[in-house]
Amino acid sequence: MSAAPRQWDDRPRHVLHVNTDDFFAALARQRDPALRRRPVVVGNLLNRGSVVSASYEAREAGVHPGLTMQQASRLAPDAALVQVDWGHAHHASRALLHLVQGYGARVEPHGFDEAYVDYTGCERVHGSPLDVARRLRNDVRARLDLDVSIGVATNKLVSRFASSSAKCHNVLDVLPGYEASFVAPQPVGRMPGVGADLARRLCDMGVRTVGELARFPLEVLEAVWGRLGRRLAAGARGEDHSPVGLRAERATLMESETFEPDALERTMIEAGLEVPCARLGAALRARGWRAHRLALRLEHSDGVRVQRLLRLATPTHLDAQFTAAARALLPRLLVRRVRVRRLEVEVSDLSPSPVQLDLFVPDRDMKLRRVLAAADRVRARHPTTPALVTARALLGAGASG
């Protein structure tokens, strides 16, 4: 009896993870070639803005996202501080995705500067996965003036680890059957779903690498973390069956404000909401997005962090509506008489803004949109000028600067 025909799902998978090297710093260097000889820190320069990204040279000095730009300047005094341009970054991200889509059956964007490519079944037409990864790397360099590192593996998890190990501007192929041994020495904090808090808890349990996590009994991980524990156990063995495909937009944007000195009065903390909400509104408008959800986080002087979330009544990209929502959440967070060191405002569940506005939108919002559009144009021309802020924001600056 002849063997049954081999089904599509039985074929070995080939997944590429494309990871741009120094995305935001590379865009800044494209605009100003003189920056190629200096470390670069990209972020918001106004009103104690935070770091969005740092070049590899700046990271070696200890700079990382979440620091204030002033802290970054102290850690890397020779670094160039560059105002982030969300509109330009969004344009470059779309160009990268458009180019990558020609190299596989399915493509899944991951953040601004990364993408998964399902190359399964394309070998007979385009060649081996390793060869096509090298062609893709060279094509991105030639057409977009960006460097990418690419990991090739049988699933998304291992390909992502591989692209990180391939930094910078290299290609790394993990052969089938070697997934578990490849991920074993990787830091456990780099696994998807393992944030800083979970990484600390695992470290307290003596788990520092993925290999050490793989030796943990599944029953223990499942009892402590439930479904997440089962995912961690599978990932630690180098297993990942999630498909590659276009997903609904799940990106988030976050802006922060650091108080110097730490703030205690509610009026000052409310004033600190103005600038991050304005930055979020400007970033969403530049991308043509609206947000459906908002989260507010406070970090107290003693390191305790608290968070509350809110679903917005209507999706928006208007600064004032973000500020109003954040102020509504504030009383639920200020339950301790401990000074506040830092606040973060995050928007999520993003969707495209409609091209044509609803006919029944009040004139007040129409006028506000025109005012904000004019303000965005001024800020784009003068990104480092401390102008066009509300009086309440100046109150916060006077108290915390």
Secondary structure as GFF3:
##gff-version 3
##sequence-region A 1 401
A	DSSP	three_ten_helix	8	10	.	.	.	ID=ss1
A	DSSP	beta_strand	15	20	.	.	.	ID=ss2
A	DSSP	alpha_helix	23	31	.	.	.	ID=ss3
A	DSSP	three_ten_helix	33	37	.	.	.	ID=ss4
A	DSSP	beta_strand	40	43	.	.	.	ID=ss5
A	DSSP	beta_strand	51	54	.	.	.	ID=ss6
A	DSSP	alpha_helix	56	60	.	.	.	ID=ss7
A	DSSP	alpha_helix	69	75	.	.	.	ID=ss8
A	DSSP	beta_strand	80	83	.	.	.	ID=ss9
A	DSSP	alpha_helix	86	100	.	.	.	ID=ss10
A	DSSP	three_ten_helix	101	103	.	.	.	ID=ss11
A	DSSP	beta_strand	106	110	.	.	.	ID=ss12
A	DSSP	beta_strand	114	118	.	.	.	ID=ss13
A	DSSP	alpha_helix	123	126	.	.	.	ID=ss14
A	DSSP	alpha_helix	129	144	.	.	.	ID=ss15
A	DSSP	beta_strand	148	153	.	.	.	ID=ss16
A	DSSP	alpha_helix	156	165	.	.	.	ID=ss17
A	DSSP	beta_strand	171	173	.	.	.	ID=ss18
A	DSSP	alpha_helix	179	183	.	.	.	ID=ss19
A	DSSP	three_ten_helix	188	190	.	.	.	ID=ss20
A	DSSP	alpha_helix	196	204	.	.	.	ID=ss21
A	DSSP	alpha_helix	210	214	.	.	.	ID=ss22
A	DSSP	alpha_helix	218	225	.	.	.	ID=ss23
A	DSSP	alpha_helix	227	236	.	.	.	ID=ss24
A	DSSP	beta_strand	253	263	.	.	.	ID=ss25
A	DSSP	alpha_helix	266	271	.	.	.	ID=ss26
A	DSSP	alpha_helix	274	287	.	.	.	ID=ss27
A	DSSP	beta_strand	289	300	.	.	.	ID=ss28
A	DSSP	beta_strand	305	316	.	.	.	ID=ss29
A	DSSP	alpha_helix	319	333	.	.	.	ID=ss30
A	DSSP	beta_strand	340	352	.	.	.	ID=ss31
A	DSSP	alpha_helix	363	381	.	.	.	ID=ss32
A	DSSP	alpha_helix	391	400	.	.	.	ID=ss33
###
